[in-house]
Every structure is written in structure tokens, then in C-alpha cells.
Amino acid sequence: MKTKIILLLLIIATLIGCKYEDGPLISVRTVDRRLQGDYHAESFQIDGQNGMQIWNDSICNDYVKIRLQDPGGAEFHFFSTIKKNDLSGAYEFSQNKKNLQLLVQWVDSCYTGFGPFKMGCSSSWKIHKLSNKRLWMQTTFKGHDYFLKLLKIKDYPKY
């Protein structure tokens, strides 16, 4: 009986389809739980070109922290320990959790920002992949296409 139930659940999950273009097909963790954590950038592209030098010099050379706060708040931080930059703001899901809306609310005084990562900028990022270890997202901001691939280095415990 157990095998029939598991098989039925797998068939239903396959018929429903994947929420994100690049997966995962099935996950036992919620979208919120998969999103939370500390990340390193694997890849940053601007209009299809390698933008890692700009990412490291202007945005974040250390790690990105994404966390839901109890009760109900959601925040992100981009840290750069070498340049002592700090960029932070709020995020929320939209489009049935297929998009991530980022609002930059605070920028360190020595940080000027770049593209969608400037003080007061709001950008909607389409999530291409959200697994337990990876977050891939893309946005178009002021005529430029940005694609960011993040690798999770630390998970947060349940709150």
C-alpha cells in the first residue's frame, strides 16, 4: 500500500510540473526554507557577458544573506568584508512565488551601488532555479539583463 501511495504522489507531482524552469521537480522543503541561507555568487552576467569582476568590485565580494525574520519580515544583505560595503533591503515573492521582488533600502556610505543594487531601487527577479543549494535568478533593469547564480554555503535552522 505504501508503494502505491508513493507512486501516486510521484505521478501527481510529475503532472503538476516544475515551478521553476531549472528545477527542482520535487522538493519536501518549502520555497521559503529553500531560499533562506548564506550564499556565494557562482556567476553574475550582464547582457550575457561575465560580470563577476563588477560583482566583486562593486556589489559583494563576500556573501549574500537571505533570511525570513520572525514574525513575518523578510530581508537580504550583500556583504563585502574587504571593502566594508553593506547593502540590504527587503524581499517578497510575487507571481505565485516564481518571482522575487528586491527593494534596496540601505546602502553603506562608502558604497555607490550598481544597476538594480542601488539605494531605493526595486527590481523583480524571475527565479529560474531554487533548490536546497542553488538560487538562479534573472532580471531586466533599465534595458540591461542581469543573471545571478548563487550557491548556498550555510542553511538556517527553522525559526
N, C-alpha and C positions, 0 to 999 in steps of 0.2 A: 504494500500500500504506500509506504514511504517513497519508493522509487517512482510510482505513478504520480504522486503529488509533485515531486521534484521535477520530473519530466514535463508535467503540465505547466509548472511555473516557468521553466526554461522556454517552452514553446510560446507562452504568453509574452514573455519578455522579448523574444525574438520578433514576434508580430508587432509589438508596440514600437520597436525600433529604438535606435540610439538617440539620446537627447542632443549630443554634440557630434559634429562631423567626424572627429577623430577619436571618439570613444570616451569612456568605455561603454561597452554594450550593456553590461550588468554591473551594478555595484550595490553592496549591502550598506555602504555608508551614505549618509545624506549629502546633498550638494554642499550644504553649509559646512559639514565636518570635513569634506574633501578639500574645501577651499582654505580653511584655516591652517596657518603654519608659517614658518620662515622659509624663504626661497632664495636661490641664487639664479641669476639670469643665465640661461643656456645660449640664447640667441636673441638679438634685437635687430630688426630690419626696418629700414626706412625706404619706402618706394622700391622694395626688392633688393636693396643694397645693404651690405653689412654695416650695422650701426653700433657695434659693440664698443668702439672707441668713444663715440659720443655718449653712450650709456655709462661707461666707466668714468669719463672725464666730467660729464655734466649732470648726470642723474644719480647714479647709485653704483659704487664700486664694491659694496659690502653685501648687503642682503635686503630683501623685501619682507616685511612682516604684514600678514593679513590676519585679522582677528575679529571675531564677534565678541562684543562686550556684554556682560550680564548686567542689567536687563536690556536686551534688545538693540543696543548700539552696534555699529559696525565700523571698523577703522582699518586704515592701511598706513604703513610707514615705509619710506625708502631711506636706507641708511648708507652713509659713506663715512667710514672711520678715518680715512686718510685726509679727506677734505673737510671733515666735520660738518658735512651737509645733513640736513634732515628735512624731509618733505613728507607731509602727512595730510590725511583727509578722511573723508567718509566714503563708503561704498554702499550700493544697494543693487539687488538683482532687478532685472526687468525682462520682458518678453518670456514669461514662464521660466525664469532662471536660465535663459540662453544668452543673456547679455549681462554685463557687469558695468554699472554706472559709477565712474570715479569722479569725485569732486575734491580738488586740491584746496585745502583750507588753510594750511600753514606752510610756509617755506622759511628755512633758516636765513638769517640776514646775509650770509655770505653766498647764498645760492640764488642764481638768477632764473633757473628753470629752463625748460626746453620743450617745444611743441605742446602736447597735451599735459605736460607736467609743470605748468606754470601756475602761480598763485591765482586762485579764483576760476581756473579752467575746469570745465565739466566735460567729460568725454564718455561715450558709450562704447564699450569693448565687446565684440562678439566672441563668445567662448567657443574655441574650436576643440579643445581637449581639456577635461577636468578629471584626472584620475587621482589616486591616492598620493602620487608622487609628482605629477606634472600639471601645469596650468599653461595652456597656449591660448592667447587671445589677440584680437586684431581690431584696429580702429582706423577710421579715416578722419583726420583732423586738419582743417584749413588746407584741403587739397592734397595732403600727404598721407600715404598709407603706412601705418605702424603695425608691426607684428612682433609680439613679445612671447618668448618661450621661457617659462620658469620651471626650475627643478626644486622640489621640496627637500629641505635639509633638516627640518625639525617639525614634528607634529605637536599639536597642543592637546592636553587632556580635556575631556568633556568638562564643561562648566555646569 
